[in-house]
Amino acid sequence: MKQDIAVVGLDLAKSVFQVHGIGDDGEVITRRKLSRSRVLDYFGKLGPALVGMEACATAHYWAREISALGHEVKLMPPQYVKPYVKSQKNDMADAEAICEAVTRPTMRFVPIKTPDQQALLVLHGVRDQWVRLSTRLINTLRGHLAEFGVVAAKGRMGVEAILAILFDDSDERVPTLARDSLTPLAYELGVVKQRILEADRKITQVHKASPASKRLETIPGVGPVIATRVIAEVADPGSFKSGRAFSAWIGLVPKQHSSGGRDKLGHITKKGNPELRRLLVAGAMSMIIRAKLDGFTRHPWLVRLLERKPTKVAAIALANKMGRMIWALMMKDGKFDPERLKPV
């Protein structure tokens, strides 16, 4: 009697998917390729099984669809699957490695995101693209106008100053040909800024409608953008053992190179989630700048750290602490108490 498939390793692709299936005893039962249109039909006819996939592009979609067919689907970080590849990289070897890795008791898994979480990530991703385009346009305008001696201060006021010069036909510093060439970029910058404002309004609407996001906003340095990004990225805070594990996932903890009982710590790992890390560091920098201007902060340790370390090093440390606070608040389902400096 033919043995039923108990574990499936599915290597995702754009068009052709590779399947590696084994039985309860580990014997290989099937190795086959599937076109995209046949994936759901194949798993619909398959008995309940454990299905492993790498947490890469389209993985959350396929995980939701295959789970709806009665299978247990687990997503794994690709870097944790790579050590199980036995030979040179190809689709068949990758599917076998996925099938092997998903059965390991110490394997770490990625929670499956809901469609609403992914929709919110799309909104954040589009906003990031508009912000990057705005930065490129501003740098282009600054660079070209600087060739004619038009230089302005940093920040929003500086941008408005160079735009006023650009639109002033009576200013003879900018030749007509250069002005005519740069004016379309200035108009495009106005459109991009409007798109950013529209994205911010949508993020604010999501933030106000989410109790979890509003609780996160009570943490110093965390605003609607960071709060909504966290609830979009973190499907289950319980998947992290501690606040340090959460910060490590973001990439804000020191890199270890320890051996022989000697602990050696280096720079931050920068693993995990670069966008969320960037936002937390930006939030930490805003807190430090405000503290320097006001001469006051609720973090005495931060004052002592700034006396010994550069500002950006202190910002990384504060971002690390903010990440731990976020995890603790999500786990305790409470609000942040600024007097006690911890969630209640």
C-alpha positions in Angstrom: 0.0 0.0 0.0 1.4 3.4 -1.0 2.3 5.6 2.0 0.5 8.9 2.4 2.5 12.1 2.1 3.1 13.6 5.6 5.5 16.5 5.0 5.8 18.6 1.9 8.6 21.0 1.0 7.4 23.6 -1.5 9.9 25.8 -3.3 8.1 28.9 -4.6 8.7 30.6 -7.9 7.0 32.8 -10.4 5.8 30.1 -12.7 7.2 26.6 -11.9 7.0 25.3 -8.3 9.0 22.3 -7.0 7.4 19.8 -4.6 9.3 17.4 -2.3 7.1 15.0 -0.3 8.0 12.5 2.3 6.1 10.0 4.5 6.0 9.6 8.3 9.2 7.5 8.1 11.1 10.0 6.1 11.0 8.0 2.9 10.7 10.2 -0.3 7.4 9.7 -1.9 7.3 12.3 -4.6 9.4 14.8 -6.4 7.6 16.8 -9.0 7.2 20.2 -10.6 3.9 22.1 -10.6 2.9 25.0 -12.8 1.4 28.0 -10.9 -2.2 27.1 -12.1 -1.9 23.6 -10.7 -0.6 24.3 -7.2 -4.0 24.7 -5.4 -5.5 21.8 -7.3 -2.6 19.5 -6.3 -2.8 20.4 -2.6 -6.6 20.2 -2.7 -6.4 16.5 -3.6 -3.6 15.9 -1.1 -4.4 14.6 2.4 -3.7 16.8 5.4 0.1 17.4 5.6 2.7 19.7 7.0 3.8 22.1 4.3 7.0 24.1 4.6 7.9 27.1 2.6 10.5 29.9 2.7 9.2 33.3 3.8 9.9 35.0 0.5 7.9 36.8 -2.1 4.2 35.6 -2.4 4.8 33.1 0.5 2.1 34.6 2.8 -0.5 34.4 -0.1 0.3 30.8 -0.8 0.4 30.0 3.0 -3.2 31.4 3.4 -4.5 29.6 0.3 -2.9 26.2 1.2 -4.0 26.5 4.8 -7.6 26.9 3.7 -7.3 23.5 2.1 -6.7 21.8 5.4 -2.9 21.7 5.6 -0.6 23.0 8.3 1.6 25.6 6.6 4.8 26.9 8.2 7.0 29.6 6.8 10.8 29.8 7.6 13.4 32.5 7.0 15.4 31.5 3.9 18.7 31.9 5.8 17.6 29.2 8.2 16.8 26.8 5.4 20.1 27.3 3.5 22.2 25.0 5.7 20.0 22.1 4.8 20.8 22.3 1.1 23.0 19.2 0.5 24.3 19.9 -3.0 24.5 22.7 -5.5 21.5 25.1 -5.6 18.6 24.1 -7.8 14.8 23.9 -7.3 14.9 20.2 -6.4 17.6 20.6 -3.8 15.9 23.6 -2.3 12.5 21.8 -2.0 14.3 18.9 -0.3 16.1 21.3 2.1 12.7 23.0 2.9 11.2 19.6 3.6 14.0 18.7 6.0 14.1 22.1 7.7 10.4 22.3 8.5 10.6 19.1 10.6 13.5 20.4 12.9 12.3 20.9 16.5 14.5 24.0 16.9 13.5 25.7 13.6 12.1 29.2 13.9 8.9 30.0 12.0 7.4 33.2 10.6 3.7 33.9 11.4 1.5 34.1 8.4 0.3 37.7 7.7 -3.4 38.5 7.1 -4.5 40.3 3.9 -5.1 43.5 6.0 -1.6 43.4 7.3 -0.2 43.1 3.8 -2.4 45.8 2.6 -1.0 48.1 5.3 2.5 47.1 4.3 1.7 48.1 0.7 0.6 51.5 1.9 3.9 51.9 3.9 5.9 50.7 0.9 4.2 53.1 -1.5 4.8 56.0 1.0 8.5 55.1 1.2 8.8 55.2 -2.6 7.2 58.7 -2.6 9.6 59.8 0.1 12.6 58.5 -1.8 11.4 60.2 -5.0 11.0 63.5 -3.1 14.5 63.2 -1.8 15.9 62.5 -5.2 14.1 65.5 -6.7 15.2 67.9 -4.0 18.8 66.7 -4.3 18.6 67.2 -8.1 17.3 70.7 -7.7 19.9 71.6 -5.1 22.8 70.2 -7.1 22.0 71.9 -10.3 21.1 75.3 -8.7 24.3 75.2 -6.7 26.2 75.4 -10.0 24.9 78.9 -10.3 25.6 79.9 -6.8 22.1 79.2 -5.4 22.5 77.5 -2.1 20.0 77.2 0.7 19.8 75.8 4.2 18.9 72.2 5.0 15.3 71.3 5.6 11.9 72.4 4.4 12.6 76.1 4.6 15.7 75.7 2.5 13.7 73.8 -0.2 11.1 76.6 -0.3 13.8 79.1 -0.6 15.4 77.5 -3.7 11.9 77.0 -5.3 11.1 80.7 -4.8 14.4 81.6 -6.6 13.6 79.1 -9.4 10.1 80.5 -10.0 11.4 84.1 -9.9 12.0 85.0 -13.5 13.6 88.3 -12.5 16.5 86.5 -10.7 19.3 86.6 -13.2 21.5 84.0 -11.4 19.7 81.2 -13.1 19.9 81.1 -16.9 16.6 80.8 -18.8 17.6 77.4 -20.2 18.4 76.0 -16.8 15.2 77.4 -15.3 13.1 75.9 -18.0 14.7 72.5 -17.5 14.3 72.5 -13.7 10.8 73.9 -13.5 9.1 70.6 -14.4 11.0 68.9 -11.6 9.8 71.5 -9.2 6.2 70.9 -10.2 6.7 67.1 -9.9 8.1 67.7 -6.4 4.8 69.4 -5.5 2.8 66.4 -6.8 5.0 64.0 -4.9 4.6 65.9 -1.6 0.8 65.8 -2.1 1.0 62.0 -2.5 3.0 61.7 0.7 0.4 63.8 2.5 -2.4 61.5 1.2 -0.5 58.4 2.3 0.0 60.0 5.8 -3.7 60.6 6.0 -4.5 57.0 5.2 -2.0 55.8 7.8 -3.5 58.1 10.4 -7.0 56.7 9.6 -5.7 53.1 10.1 -3.9 54.3 13.3 -7.1 55.8 14.8 -9.1 52.7 14.0 -6.6 50.3 15.7 -6.6 50.1 19.5 -3.2 48.3 19.3 -1.7 51.1 17.3 -3.0 53.8 19.6 -1.5 52.0 22.6 1.9 51.8 20.9 1.8 55.6 20.3 2.0 56.2 24.0 5.6 55.1 23.9 8.0 58.1 23.6 9.3 58.4 20.1 6.6 56.2 18.5 4.1 57.9 16.2 1.4 56.7 13.8 3.9 55.7 11.2 6.0 53.5 13.5 2.9 52.1 15.3 1.1 51.0 12.2 4.3 49.6 10.7 4.7 47.4 13.8 1.1 46.0 13.7 1.6 45.3 10.0 4.9 43.5 10.4 4.3 41.6 13.6 1.5 39.1 13.2 2.1 37.5 16.6 4.3 39.1 19.3 4.2 35.9 21.2 6.5 34.4 18.5 9.3 36.3 20.2 10.6 34.9 23.5 11.6 38.3 24.9 12.0 42.0 24.1 15.6 41.3 23.2 14.6 38.7 20.7 12.2 41.3 19.2 15.0 43.8 19.0 17.3 41.2 17.5 14.7 40.5 14.8 14.7 44.2 14.0 18.6 44.2 13.9 19.3 46.5 16.9 21.3 44.2 19.1 25.2 43.9 19.0 26.7 41.2 16.8 28.4 38.5 18.8 31.7 36.8 18.0 32.3 35.0 21.3 34.4 31.9 21.9 36.1 30.2 24.8 34.0 31.9 27.4 35.1 35.3 26.2 32.2 37.6 25.1 33.0 39.9 22.2 30.3 42.3 20.9 30.5 44.4 17.8 28.2 46.6 15.8 24.5 46.0 15.5 23.6 43.0 13.3 21.3 44.9 10.9 19.4 41.7 10.4 15.6 41.2 10.2 13.6 44.3 9.3 15.6 47.3 7.8 12.5 49.5 7.3 11.3 49.1 10.9 14.8 49.6 12.2 15.2 52.8 10.2 11.9 54.2 11.6 12.8 53.4 15.2 16.2 55.0 14.8 14.6 58.1 13.3 12.2 58.2 16.3 15.1 57.9 18.7 17.0 60.7 17.0 13.9 62.9 17.2 13.7 62.3 21.0 17.4 63.1 21.4 17.2 66.3 19.4 14.2 67.4 21.3 15.9 66.5 24.6 18.9 68.6 23.7 16.7 71.6 22.7 14.5 71.3 25.9 17.3 70.3 28.2 15.1 67.5 29.7 14.4 63.9 29.1 12.7 61.1 31.1 15.6 58.8 30.4 18.5 59.6 32.9 20.5 56.8 31.4 20.3 58.5 28.0 21.8 61.6 29.4 24.7 59.6 30.9 25.1 57.8 27.6 25.2 61.0 25.6 28.0 62.2 27.8 30.1 59.2 26.9 29.0 58.2 23.4 28.3 59.9 20.0 24.7 60.9 19.3 24.0 58.3 16.7 25.4 55.5 19.0 23.0 56.7 21.7 20.2 56.7 19.1 20.8 53.1 18.4 20.7 52.2 22.1 17.5 54.2 22.5 15.9 52.5 19.4 16.8 49.1 21.0 15.1 50.1 24.2 12.1 51.4 22.2 11.8 48.0 20.5 11.8 46.2 23.8 9.1 48.5 25.1 7.0 47.9 22.0 7.2 44.1 22.5 6.4 44.4 26.2 3.4 46.6 25.5 2.0 44.3 22.8 2.4 41.3 25.1 0.8 43.0 28.1 -1.9 44.7 26.0 -1.6 47.8 28.1 -0.6 51.5 27.9 2.8 53.1 28.5 3.3 54.8 31.8 5.8 57.7 31.4 6.3 58.0 35.1 7.3 54.3 35.5 9.0 54.1 32.1 7.4 50.7 31.5 4.0 49.3 30.2 1.3 48.8 32.8 
